Amino acid sequence: MLGLLGALLAGLGAFGHAVTGGARLLQVALAGDGEADAALAAFGASESGVFVPYLLFGLVGTALGLILLSVAIMRSRIAPLWVPITLIAWVVIEFALSGLTPWAPYLALVVGLIGFVALIVAVWRSDLTVWSTEAEARAAGSTGPSMPAEPAGATDAHA
């Protein structure tokens, strides 16, 4: 559930970043066409109340979503421990240090690339039973990581 919530918040964050990024691209296009007044109006609109929810989704959704997703990765042990720590470090560098130092965006790019590629590799190499629910594992007759084997002589209370 924690991973699902983290993924949902990170997805909302990506949507918020897309909306604000689109608004910034519109401003650049308007300014490039010599429409200085329209560009200024677009900039003012993007900083007004209409865009505030998207700005918040972009910032809070991405940061909190990736932190929750990292905690879920730690708890599930789907990847080595350094992978979620790297993702948390990326959040700190990207959102806390990017306004303080000129090298932080470059460091965030490298740390994020390492963390996300390592997560992709860990998920790709994982066994399919890790992704099944207990009900799916029982239906398949598997005793994978999501369903521990029952001790000898144990009875099923739900039967």
TORPA-382088 format. One record per residue: x, y, z of N, C-alpha, C in turn. Coordinates in nm, 2 decimals. Each point is the difference from the previous one (the first is absolute). Example, Ala and Ser with C-alpha at 12.3 -4.5 7.8 and 13.67 -1.06 7.14 Angstrom:
<recs>
rec n.u 1.32	n.v -0.57	n.w 0.78	ca.u -0.09	ca.v 0.12	ca.w 0.00	c.u 0.09	c.v 0.12	c.w 0.00
rec n.u -0.04	n.v 0.11	n.w -0.07	ca.u 0.09	ca.v 0.11	ca.w 0.00	c.u -0.08	c.v 0.11	c.w 0.08
</recs>
This chain:
<recs>
rec n.u 0.08	n.v -0.12	n.w 0.00	ca.u -0.08	ca.v 0.12	ca.w 0.00	c.u 0.09	c.v 0.13	c.w 0.00
rec n.u 0.11	n.v -0.01	n.w 0.07	ca.u 0.09	ca.v 0.11	ca.w 0.01	c.u 0.06	c.v 0.03	c.w -0.14
rec n.u 0.04	n.v -0.10	n.w -0.07	ca.u 0.05	ca.v 0.01	ca.w -0.13	c.u -0.10	c.v 0.06	c.w -0.10
rec n.u -0.12	n.v -0.04	n.w 0.01	ca.u -0.11	ca.v 0.05	ca.w -0.08	c.u -0.03	c.v 0.15	c.w 0.02
rec n.u 0.00	n.v 0.03	n.w 0.13	ca.u -0.02	ca.v 0.14	ca.w 0.04	c.u 0.12	c.v 0.09	c.w -0.05
rec n.u 0.12	n.v -0.05	n.w 0.01	ca.u 0.12	ca.v 0.07	ca.w -0.05	c.u 0.00	c.v 0.02	c.w -0.15
rec n.u -0.04	n.v -0.11	n.w -0.07	ca.u -0.01	ca.v 0.01	ca.w -0.14	c.u -0.11	c.v 0.10	c.w -0.05
rec n.u -0.11	n.v 0.00	n.w 0.07	ca.u -0.11	ca.v 0.09	ca.w -0.03	c.u 0.04	c.v 0.14	c.w 0.02
rec n.u 0.07	n.v 0.03	n.w 0.11	ca.u 0.04	ca.v 0.14	ca.w 0.03	c.u 0.11	c.v 0.04	c.w -0.10
rec n.u 0.09	n.v -0.09	n.w -0.03	ca.u 0.11	ca.v 0.03	ca.w -0.10	c.u -0.06	c.v 0.02	c.w -0.14
rec n.u -0.11	n.v -0.07	n.w -0.03	ca.u -0.07	ca.v 0.02	ca.w -0.13	c.u -0.07	c.v 0.14	c.w 0.00
rec n.u -0.06	n.v 0.03	n.w 0.11	ca.u -0.06	ca.v 0.14	ca.w 0.00	c.u 0.11	c.v 0.10	c.w -0.01
rec n.u 0.11	n.v -0.02	n.w 0.06	ca.u 0.12	ca.v 0.09	ca.w -0.01	c.u 0.04	c.v 0.02	c.w -0.14
rec n.u 0.01	n.v -0.11	n.w -0.07	ca.u 0.04	ca.v 0.00	ca.w -0.14	c.u -0.10	c.v 0.08	c.w -0.08
rec n.u -0.13	n.v -0.02	n.w 0.03	ca.u -0.10	ca.v 0.08	ca.w -0.07	c.u 0.01	c.v 0.15	c.w 0.03
rec n.u 0.02	n.v 0.03	n.w 0.13	ca.u 0.02	ca.v 0.14	ca.w 0.03	c.u 0.12	c.v 0.07	c.w -0.06
rec n.u 0.11	n.v -0.08	n.w -0.01	ca.u 0.12	ca.v 0.05	ca.w -0.07	c.u -0.03	c.v 0.02	c.w -0.15
rec n.u -0.08	n.v -0.09	n.w -0.06	ca.u -0.03	ca.v 0.01	ca.w -0.14	c.u -0.08	c.v 0.13	c.w -0.03
rec n.u -0.10	n.v 0.02	n.w 0.09	ca.u -0.08	ca.v 0.12	ca.w -0.02	c.u 0.08	c.v 0.13	c.w 0.01
rec n.u 0.08	n.v 0.01	n.w 0.11	ca.u 0.08	ca.v 0.12	ca.w 0.02	c.u 0.11	c.v 0.01	c.w -0.11
rec n.u 0.05	n.v -0.11	n.w -0.04	ca.u 0.10	ca.v 0.01	ca.w -0.11	c.u -0.06	c.v 0.04	c.w -0.13
rec n.u -0.12	n.v -0.04	n.w -0.03	ca.u -0.08	ca.v 0.04	ca.w -0.12	c.u -0.03	c.v 0.15	c.w 0.01
rec n.u -0.03	n.v 0.05	n.w 0.11	ca.u -0.02	ca.v 0.14	ca.w 0.02	c.u 0.12	c.v 0.08	c.w -0.03
rec n.u 0.12	n.v -0.05	n.w 0.05	ca.u 0.12	ca.v 0.07	ca.w -0.02	c.u 0.04	c.v 0.00	c.w -0.15
rec n.u -0.03	n.v -0.11	n.w -0.07	ca.u 0.03	ca.v -0.01	ca.w -0.14	c.u -0.09	c.v 0.10	c.w -0.08
rec n.u -0.12	n.v 0.01	n.w 0.04	ca.u -0.09	ca.v 0.10	ca.w -0.06	c.u 0.05	c.v 0.14	c.w 0.01
rec n.u 0.06	n.v 0.03	n.w 0.12	ca.u 0.05	ca.v 0.14	ca.w 0.03	c.u 0.12	c.v 0.02	c.w -0.10
rec n.u 0.09	n.v -0.10	n.w -0.01	ca.u 0.12	ca.v 0.02	ca.w -0.09	c.u -0.05	c.v 0.02	c.w -0.14
rec n.u -0.10	n.v -0.08	n.w -0.05	ca.u -0.05	ca.v 0.01	ca.w -0.13	c.u -0.06	c.v 0.14	c.w -0.03
rec n.u -0.08	n.v 0.05	n.w 0.10	ca.u -0.06	ca.v 0.13	ca.w -0.02	c.u 0.11	c.v 0.11	c.w 0.00
rec n.u 0.10	n.v -0.01	n.w 0.09	ca.u 0.10	ca.v 0.10	ca.w 0.00	c.u 0.09	c.v 0.00	c.w -0.12
rec n.u 0.02	n.v -0.12	n.w -0.06	ca.u 0.08	ca.v -0.02	ca.w -0.12	c.u -0.07	c.v 0.06	c.w -0.12
rec n.u -0.14	n.v 0.01	n.w 0.00	ca.u -0.07	ca.v 0.05	ca.w -0.11	c.u -0.02	c.v 0.15	c.w 0.00
rec n.u 0.06	n.v 0.06	n.w 0.10	ca.u -0.01	ca.v 0.15	ca.w 0.02	c.u -0.12	c.v 0.04	c.w 0.07
rec n.u -0.07	n.v -0.10	n.w 0.06	ca.u -0.12	ca.v 0.03	ca.w 0.07	c.u 0.03	c.v 0.02	c.w 0.15
rec n.u 0.07	n.v 0.11	n.w 0.03	ca.u 0.05	ca.v 0.02	ca.w 0.14	c.u -0.12	c.v 0.02	c.w 0.10
rec n.u -0.10	n.v 0.07	n.w -0.04	ca.u -0.12	ca.v 0.01	ca.w 0.08	c.u -0.07	c.v -0.13	c.w 0.03
rec n.u -0.01	n.v -0.08	n.w -0.10	ca.u -0.06	ca.v -0.13	ca.w 0.02	c.u 0.09	c.v -0.09	c.w 0.08
rec n.u 0.13	n.v 0.00	n.w -0.01	ca.u 0.09	ca.v -0.08	ca.w 0.08	c.u -0.01	c.v 0.05	c.w 0.14
rec n.u 0.00	n.v 0.13	n.w 0.03	ca.u -0.01	ca.v 0.05	ca.w 0.13	c.u -0.14	c.v -0.04	c.w 0.07
rec n.u -0.11	n.v 0.00	n.w -0.08	ca.u -0.13	ca.v -0.05	ca.w 0.05	c.u 0.01	c.v -0.15	c.w 0.03
rec n.u 0.06	n.v -0.07	n.w -0.08	ca.u 0.01	ca.v -0.15	ca.w 0.02	c.u 0.08	c.v -0.03	c.w 0.12
rec n.u 0.11	n.v 0.08	n.w 0.02	ca.u 0.08	ca.v -0.02	ca.w 0.12	c.u -0.08	c.v 0.04	c.w 0.13
rec n.u -0.07	n.v 0.10	n.w -0.01	ca.u -0.09	ca.v 0.04	ca.w 0.12	c.u -0.10	c.v -0.10	c.w 0.03
rec n.u -0.06	n.v -0.06	n.w -0.11	ca.u -0.10	ca.v -0.10	ca.w 0.02	c.u 0.06	c.v -0.13	c.w 0.06
rec n.u 0.12	n.v -0.03	n.w -0.04	ca.u 0.06	ca.v -0.13	ca.w 0.05	c.u 0.04	c.v 0.02	c.w 0.15
rec n.u 0.01	n.v 0.12	n.w 0.05	ca.u 0.04	ca.v 0.02	ca.w 0.14	c.u -0.13	c.v 0.03	c.w 0.08
rec n.u -0.11	n.v -0.01	n.w -0.06	ca.u -0.13	ca.v 0.04	ca.w 0.07	c.u -0.06	c.v -0.13	c.w 0.07
rec n.u -0.12	n.v 0.02	n.w 0.05	ca.u -0.07	ca.v -0.10	ca.w 0.07	c.u -0.04	c.v -0.12	c.w -0.08
rec n.u -0.01	n.v 0.02	n.w -0.13	ca.u -0.04	ca.v -0.11	ca.w -0.09	c.u 0.11	c.v -0.11	c.w 0.00
rec n.u 0.12	n.v 0.04	n.w 0.00	ca.u 0.11	ca.v -0.09	ca.w -0.02	c.u 0.06	c.v -0.05	c.w 0.13
rec n.u -0.04	n.v 0.06	n.w 0.12	ca.u 0.05	ca.v -0.04	ca.w 0.13	c.u -0.02	c.v -0.15	c.w 0.03
rec n.u -0.12	n.v -0.06	n.w -0.03	ca.u -0.01	ca.v -0.14	ca.w 0.02	c.u 0.10	c.v -0.09	c.w -0.08
rec n.u 0.03	n.v 0.04	n.w -0.12	ca.u 0.09	ca.v -0.07	ca.w -0.09	c.u 0.14	c.v 0.01	c.w 0.05
rec n.u 0.03	n.v 0.12	n.w 0.05	ca.u 0.14	ca.v 0.02	ca.w 0.06	c.u 0.02	c.v -0.08	c.w 0.12
rec n.u -0.11	n.v -0.01	n.w 0.09	ca.u 0.01	ca.v -0.08	ca.w 0.12	c.u 0.01	c.v -0.15	c.w -0.04
rec n.u -0.09	n.v -0.04	n.w -0.09	ca.u 0.01	ca.v -0.14	ca.w -0.05	c.u 0.14	c.v -0.04	c.w -0.05
rec n.u 0.06	n.v 0.10	n.w -0.07	ca.u 0.13	ca.v -0.03	ca.w -0.06	c.u 0.11	c.v -0.01	c.w 0.11
rec n.u -0.01	n.v 0.09	n.w 0.10	ca.u 0.10	ca.v 0.00	ca.w 0.11	c.u -0.02	c.v -0.11	c.w 0.10
rec n.u -0.12	n.v 0.01	n.w 0.07	ca.u -0.03	ca.v -0.09	ca.w 0.11	c.u -0.02	c.v -0.14	c.w -0.05
rec n.u -0.07	n.v -0.02	n.w -0.12	ca.u -0.03	ca.v -0.13	ca.w -0.05	c.u 0.12	c.v -0.08	c.w -0.03
rec n.u 0.10	n.v 0.07	n.w -0.07	ca.u 0.12	ca.v -0.07	ca.w -0.04	c.u 0.09	c.v -0.03	c.w 0.12
rec n.u 0.02	n.v 0.10	n.w 0.09	ca.u 0.09	ca.v -0.02	ca.w 0.11	c.u -0.06	c.v -0.11	c.w 0.10
rec n.u -0.12	n.v 0.02	n.w 0.04	ca.u -0.07	ca.v -0.09	ca.w 0.09	c.u -0.02	c.v -0.14	c.w -0.06
rec n.u -0.04	n.v 0.00	n.w -0.13	ca.u -0.02	ca.v -0.13	ca.w -0.07	c.u 0.12	c.v -0.08	c.w -0.01
rec n.u 0.11	n.v 0.06	n.w -0.03	ca.u 0.13	ca.v -0.08	ca.w -0.02	c.u 0.05	c.v -0.04	c.w 0.14
rec n.u -0.02	n.v 0.08	n.w 0.10	ca.u 0.04	ca.v -0.04	ca.w 0.14	c.u -0.08	c.v -0.12	c.w 0.04
rec n.u -0.13	n.v 0.00	n.w -0.02	ca.u -0.09	ca.v -0.11	ca.w 0.04	c.u 0.04	c.v -0.13	c.w -0.08
rec n.u 0.02	n.v 0.02	n.w -0.13	ca.u 0.04	ca.v -0.11	ca.w -0.09	c.u 0.13	c.v -0.06	c.w 0.05
rec n.u 0.10	n.v 0.09	n.w 0.04	ca.u 0.12	ca.v -0.05	ca.w 0.05	c.u -0.01	c.v -0.08	c.w 0.13
rec n.u -0.09	n.v 0.04	n.w 0.08	ca.u -0.02	ca.v -0.07	ca.w 0.13	c.u -0.07	c.v -0.14	c.w -0.04
rec n.u -0.09	n.v 0.00	n.w -0.09	ca.u -0.06	ca.v -0.13	ca.w -0.05	c.u 0.10	c.v -0.09	c.w -0.06
rec n.u 0.10	n.v 0.05	n.w -0.07	ca.u 0.11	ca.v -0.08	ca.w -0.06	c.u 0.08	c.v -0.06	c.w 0.11
rec n.u 0.03	n.v 0.09	n.w 0.10	ca.u 0.08	ca.v -0.05	ca.w 0.12	c.u -0.07	c.v -0.12	c.w 0.07
rec n.u -0.13	n.v 0.02	n.w 0.02	ca.u -0.08	ca.v -0.10	ca.w 0.07	c.u -0.02	c.v -0.13	c.w -0.07
rec n.u -0.01	n.v 0.01	n.w -0.14	ca.u -0.03	ca.v -0.11	ca.w -0.08	c.u 0.13	c.v -0.08	c.w -0.03
rec n.u 0.11	n.v 0.07	n.w 0.01	ca.u 0.14	ca.v -0.05	ca.w -0.04	c.u 0.00	c.v -0.05	c.w -0.14
rec n.u -0.07	n.v 0.07	n.w -0.09	ca.u 0.00	ca.v -0.03	ca.w -0.14	c.u 0.13	c.v 0.04	c.w -0.07
rec n.u 0.07	n.v 0.09	n.w 0.07	ca.u 0.13	ca.v 0.05	ca.w -0.06	c.u 0.10	c.v 0.01	c.w 0.12
rec n.u 0.12	n.v 0.01	n.w -0.03	ca.u 0.10	ca.v 0.02	ca.w 0.11	c.u -0.03	c.v 0.13	c.w 0.07
rec n.u 0.05	n.v 0.01	n.w 0.13	ca.u -0.03	ca.v 0.11	ca.w 0.08	c.u 0.05	c.v 0.13	c.w -0.05
rec n.u 0.11	n.v 0.00	n.w -0.08	ca.u 0.05	ca.v 0.12	ca.w -0.05	c.u -0.08	c.v 0.07	c.w -0.10
rec n.u -0.09	n.v -0.08	n.w -0.07	ca.u -0.09	ca.v 0.06	ca.w -0.10	c.u -0.10	c.v 0.10	c.w 0.06
rec n.u -0.08	n.v -0.04	n.w 0.10	ca.u -0.09	ca.v 0.10	ca.w 0.05	c.u 0.07	c.v 0.11	c.w 0.07
rec n.u 0.12	n.v -0.02	n.w 0.06	ca.u 0.07	ca.v 0.11	ca.w 0.06	c.u 0.05	c.v 0.09	c.w -0.11
rec n.u 0.04	n.v -0.05	n.w -0.11	ca.u 0.03	ca.v 0.09	ca.w -0.11	c.u -0.12	c.v 0.08	c.w -0.05
rec n.u -0.11	n.v -0.06	n.w 0.00	ca.u -0.12	ca.v 0.08	ca.w -0.05	c.u -0.04	c.v 0.11	c.w 0.10
rec n.u 0.02	n.v -0.03	n.w 0.13	ca.u -0.03	ca.v 0.10	ca.w 0.10	c.u 0.11	c.v 0.11	c.w -0.01
rec n.u 0.12	n.v -0.04	n.w -0.02	ca.u 0.11	ca.v 0.11	ca.w -0.02	c.u -0.03	c.v 0.08	c.w -0.12
rec n.u -0.06	n.v -0.06	n.w -0.11	ca.u -0.04	ca.v 0.08	ca.w -0.11	c.u -0.10	c.v 0.11	c.w 0.03
rec n.u -0.10	n.v -0.04	n.w 0.08	ca.u -0.11	ca.v 0.09	ca.w 0.04	c.u 0.06	c.v 0.12	c.w 0.08
rec n.u 0.10	n.v -0.03	n.w 0.09	ca.u 0.06	ca.v 0.10	ca.w 0.08	c.u 0.08	c.v 0.09	c.w -0.09
rec n.u 0.08	n.v -0.05	n.w -0.09	ca.u 0.08	ca.v 0.08	ca.w -0.08	c.u -0.08	c.v 0.08	c.w -0.10
rec n.u -0.10	n.v -0.06	n.w -0.06	ca.u -0.09	ca.v 0.07	ca.w -0.10	c.u -0.08	c.v 0.11	c.w 0.07
rec n.u -0.06	n.v -0.02	n.w 0.11	ca.u -0.09	ca.v 0.09	ca.w 0.06	c.u 0.06	c.v 0.09	c.w 0.11
rec n.u 0.10	n.v -0.04	n.w 0.06	ca.u 0.06	ca.v 0.08	ca.w 0.11	c.u 0.12	c.v 0.07	c.w -0.04
rec n.u 0.08	n.v -0.06	n.w -0.08	ca.u 0.13	ca.v 0.07	ca.w -0.04	c.u 0.00	c.v 0.07	c.w -0.13
rec n.u -0.10	n.v -0.02	n.w -0.08	ca.u 0.01	ca.v 0.05	ca.w -0.14	c.u 0.00	c.v 0.16	c.w 0.00
rec n.u -0.06	n.v 0.06	n.w 0.10	ca.u 0.00	ca.v 0.15	ca.w 0.00	c.u 0.12	c.v 0.05	c.w 0.07
rec n.u 0.08	n.v -0.08	n.w 0.07	ca.u 0.11	ca.v 0.04	ca.w 0.08	c.u 0.14	c.v 0.00	c.w -0.07
rec n.u 0.02	n.v -0.09	n.w -0.09	ca.u 0.13	ca.v -0.02	ca.w -0.06	c.u -0.02	c.v -0.02	c.w -0.15
rec n.u 0.10	n.v 0.05	n.w -0.08	ca.u -0.02	ca.v -0.02	ca.w -0.15	c.u 0.03	c.v -0.14	c.w -0.05
rec n.u 0.06	n.v -0.08	n.w 0.08	ca.u 0.03	ca.v -0.14	ca.w -0.04	c.u -0.11	c.v -0.10	c.w 0.04
rec n.u -0.09	n.v 0.04	n.w 0.08	ca.u -0.10	ca.v -0.10	ca.w 0.04	c.u -0.09	c.v -0.06	c.w -0.11
rec n.u -0.04	n.v 0.08	n.w -0.10	ca.u -0.07	ca.v -0.07	ca.w -0.11	c.u 0.07	c.v -0.11	c.w -0.07
rec n.u 0.13	n.v 0.02	n.w -0.02	ca.u 0.09	ca.v -0.10	ca.w -0.06	c.u 0.01	c.v -0.12	c.w 0.09
rec n.u 0.02	n.v 0.02	n.w 0.13	ca.u 0.01	ca.v -0.11	ca.w 0.09	c.u -0.13	c.v -0.07	c.w 0.01
rec n.u -0.11	n.v 0.07	n.w 0.00	ca.u -0.13	ca.v -0.06	ca.w 0.00	c.u -0.03	c.v -0.09	c.w -0.12
rec n.u 0.05	n.v 0.05	n.w -0.11	ca.u -0.01	ca.v -0.08	ca.w -0.13	c.u 0.07	c.v -0.13	c.w 0.01
rec n.u 0.12	n.v 0.00	n.w 0.05	ca.u 0.08	ca.v -0.12	ca.w 0.01	c.u -0.05	c.v -0.10	c.w 0.11
rec n.u -0.04	n.v 0.06	n.w 0.12	ca.u -0.05	ca.v -0.09	ca.w 0.10	c.u -0.14	c.v -0.06	c.w -0.04
rec n.u -0.08	n.v 0.09	n.w -0.06	ca.u -0.13	ca.v -0.05	ca.w -0.04	c.u 0.01	c.v -0.11	c.w -0.11
rec n.u 0.09	n.v 0.02	n.w -0.09	ca.u 0.03	ca.v -0.10	ca.w -0.11	c.u 0.04	c.v -0.13	c.w 0.06
rec n.u 0.10	n.v 0.00	n.w 0.09	ca.u 0.05	ca.v -0.12	ca.w 0.07	c.u -0.12	c.v -0.07	c.w 0.08
rec n.u -0.07	n.v 0.08	n.w 0.08	ca.u -0.11	ca.v -0.06	ca.w 0.08	c.u -0.11	c.v -0.06	c.w -0.08
rec n.u -0.05	n.v 0.07	n.w -0.11	ca.u -0.11	ca.v -0.05	ca.w -0.08	c.u 0.04	c.v -0.12	c.w -0.09
rec n.u 0.12	n.v 0.01	n.w -0.05	ca.u 0.05	ca.v -0.12	ca.w -0.08	c.u 0.02	c.v -0.12	c.w 0.08
rec n.u 0.05	n.v 0.02	n.w 0.12	ca.u 0.02	ca.v -0.12	ca.w 0.09	c.u -0.14	c.v -0.05	c.w 0.04
rec n.u -0.10	n.v 0.08	n.w 0.03	ca.u -0.13	ca.v -0.05	ca.w 0.03	c.u -0.06	c.v -0.07	c.w -0.12
rec n.u 0.02	n.v 0.05	n.w -0.12	ca.u -0.05	ca.v -0.07	ca.w -0.12	c.u 0.06	c.v -0.14	c.w -0.01
rec n.u 0.13	n.v -0.01	n.w 0.02	ca.u 0.07	ca.v -0.13	ca.w -0.01	c.u -0.05	c.v -0.09	c.w 0.11
rec n.u -0.02	n.v 0.05	n.w 0.12	ca.u -0.04	ca.v -0.09	ca.w 0.11	c.u -0.14	c.v -0.05	c.w -0.03
rec n.u -0.09	n.v 0.08	n.w -0.05	ca.u -0.14	ca.v -0.04	ca.w -0.03	c.u 0.01	c.v -0.10	c.w -0.12
rec n.u 0.08	n.v 0.03	n.w -0.10	ca.u 0.01	ca.v -0.09	ca.w -0.12	c.u 0.05	c.v -0.14	c.w 0.04
rec n.u 0.09	n.v -0.01	n.w 0.10	ca.u 0.06	ca.v -0.12	ca.w 0.04	c.u -0.08	c.v -0.08	c.w 0.10
rec n.u -0.10	n.v 0.07	n.w 0.06	ca.u -0.08	ca.v -0.06	ca.w 0.11	c.u -0.09	c.v -0.12	c.w -0.05
rec n.u -0.03	n.v -0.09	n.w 0.09	ca.u -0.09	ca.v -0.11	ca.w -0.03	c.u -0.14	c.v 0.05	c.w -0.01
rec n.u -0.08	n.v -0.06	n.w -0.09	ca.u -0.14	ca.v 0.04	ca.w -0.02	c.u -0.08	c.v -0.03	c.w 0.13
rec n.u 0.04	n.v -0.09	n.w 0.08	ca.u -0.08	ca.v -0.03	ca.w 0.12	c.u 0.01	c.v 0.11	c.w 0.10
rec n.u 0.10	n.v 0.09	n.w -0.01	ca.u 0.01	ca.v 0.11	ca.w 0.09	c.u -0.11	c.v 0.10	c.w -0.02
rec n.u -0.06	n.v 0.00	n.w -0.12	ca.u -0.10	ca.v 0.10	ca.w -0.04	c.u -0.14	c.v -0.06	c.w 0.02
rec n.u -0.01	n.v -0.12	n.w 0.05	ca.u -0.14	ca.v -0.06	ca.w 0.02	c.u -0.05	c.v 0.03	c.w 0.14
rec n.u -0.13	n.v 0.01	n.w 0.01	ca.u -0.06	ca.v 0.01	ca.w 0.13	c.u -0.01	c.v -0.14	c.w 0.06
rec n.u -0.03	n.v -0.01	n.w 0.13	ca.u -0.02	ca.v -0.13	ca.w 0.06	c.u -0.11	c.v -0.08	c.w -0.06
rec n.u -0.11	n.v 0.06	n.w -0.04	ca.u -0.11	ca.v -0.07	ca.w -0.06	c.u 0.05	c.v -0.06	c.w -0.14
rec n.u 0.08	n.v 0.08	n.w -0.08	ca.u 0.05	ca.v -0.06	ca.w -0.12	c.u 0.10	c.v -0.11	c.w 0.02
rec n.u 0.08	n.v 0.01	n.w 0.10	ca.u 0.10	ca.v -0.10	ca.w 0.03	c.u -0.08	c.v -0.13	c.w 0.05
rec n.u -0.10	n.v 0.02	n.w 0.08	ca.u -0.08	ca.v -0.12	ca.w 0.04	c.u -0.06	c.v -0.07	c.w -0.12
rec n.u -0.06	n.v 0.08	n.w -0.08	ca.u -0.07	ca.v -0.05	ca.w -0.12	c.u 0.09	c.v -0.08	c.w -0.09
rec n.u 0.12	n.v 0.05	n.w -0.01	ca.u 0.10	ca.v -0.07	ca.w -0.09	c.u 0.07	c.v -0.11	c.w 0.08
rec n.u -0.02	n.v -0.02	n.w 0.13	ca.u 0.06	ca.v -0.10	ca.w 0.07	c.u 0.15	c.v 0.02	c.w 0.03
rec n.u 0.04	n.v 0.13	n.w 0.00	ca.u 0.13	ca.v 0.04	ca.w 0.02	c.u 0.03	c.v 0.04	c.w 0.14
rec n.u 0.12	n.v -0.02	n.w 0.05	ca.u 0.03	ca.v 0.04	ca.w 0.13	c.u 0.12	c.v 0.10	c.w -0.02
rec n.u -0.02	n.v 0.10	n.w -0.08	ca.u 0.10	ca.v 0.10	ca.w -0.03	c.u 0.02	c.v 0.10	c.w 0.12
rec n.u 0.08	n.v 0.10	n.w -0.02	ca.u 0.04	ca.v 0.09	ca.w 0.11	c.u -0.12	c.v 0.07	c.w 0.06
rec n.u -0.11	n.v 0.02	n.w -0.08	ca.u -0.12	ca.v 0.07	ca.w 0.06	c.u -0.09	c.v -0.10	c.w 0.08
rec n.u 0.03	n.v -0.13	n.w 0.00	ca.u -0.08	ca.v -0.09	ca.w 0.07	c.u 0.09	c.v -0.10	c.w 0.07
rec n.u 0.02	n.v 0.01	n.w 0.13	ca.u 0.09	ca.v -0.10	ca.w 0.07	c.u -0.06	c.v -0.13	c.w 0.00
rec n.u 0.08	n.v -0.11	n.w 0.00	ca.u -0.04	ca.v -0.13	ca.w 0.01	c.u -0.06	c.v -0.03	c.w 0.14
rec n.u -0.11	n.v -0.07	n.w 0.00	ca.u -0.07	ca.v -0.04	ca.w 0.13	c.u 0.08	c.v -0.11	c.w 0.06
rec n.u 0.01	n.v 0.00	n.w 0.14	ca.u 0.06	ca.v -0.11	ca.w 0.07	c.u -0.08	c.v -0.13	c.w -0.01
rec n.u 0.07	n.v -0.11	n.w 0.01	ca.u -0.06	ca.v -0.13	ca.w -0.01	c.u -0.11	c.v -0.01	c.w 0.11
rec n.u -0.12	n.v -0.05	n.w -0.04	ca.u -0.11	ca.v -0.02	ca.w 0.09	c.u -0.09	c.v 0.12	c.w 0.02
rec n.u 0.03	n.v 0.11	n.w -0.07	ca.u -0.08	ca.v 0.12	ca.w 0.01	c.u -0.12	c.v -0.02	c.w -0.08
rec n.u -0.11	n.v 0.05	n.w 0.05	ca.u -0.13	ca.v 0.00	ca.w -0.07	c.u -0.04	c.v 0.13	c.w -0.05
rec n.u -0.08	n.v 0.01	n.w -0.11	ca.u -0.04	ca.v 0.12	ca.w -0.06	c.u -0.13	c.v 0.04	c.w 0.07
rec n.u 0.00	n.v 0.11	n.w 0.08	ca.u -0.12	ca.v 0.04	ca.w 0.08	c.u -0.11	c.v 0.06	c.w -0.09
rec n.u 0.04	n.v 0.04	n.w -0.13	ca.u -0.10	ca.v 0.06	ca.w -0.09	c.u -0.07	c.v -0.10	c.w -0.08
rec n.u 0.03	n.v -0.12	n.w 0.00	ca.u -0.06	ca.v -0.10	ca.w -0.09	c.u -0.14	c.v -0.04	c.w 0.04
</recs>
